[in-house]
């Protein structure tokens, strides 16, 4: 059901909200995530705030899964209730989430936390640091506080849409 949660316009007037919450939903959308973000942009007042959370495909946990031969795509599992032809949602990495939100007319500030797994093991932090890899966004969940800075800048960003 969440795959089609944003198939129609939200039942709110234009520029009628100061705050929108979009929690753990972006990675569940199977078609056109920009429609959802464009709708949120539409209902937010200028300078309004979007608070968003989504799974982090670039988390320390995903890196360990990949390096140990497991799939890091934890929220992209098949479902017995999914209709034929529906695909699992898409997980995001910090740079992509930032680009998506900017295309949707927001200025995002990102952070991450371990919500579903224990804290990043110290040894993993040390290895990432030694390799010159920033680990400040390595938690299993990404959070964005994004201010609406204007209308949608790019409805179909080429980075995410093929046609």
Secondary structure, DSSP 8 states (H G I E B T S, - for coil): -GGGTTSS--SS-TT-EEEEEEES-GGG--S-HHHHHHHHHHHEEEEEEEEEEEEBTTSHHHHHHHHTTS-S-TT----TTS-TT------B-HHHHHHHHHHTTEEEEEEEE-SSS----HHHHHHHHHTT---TT-SSEEEEEEEE-SS-S-TT-TTT---
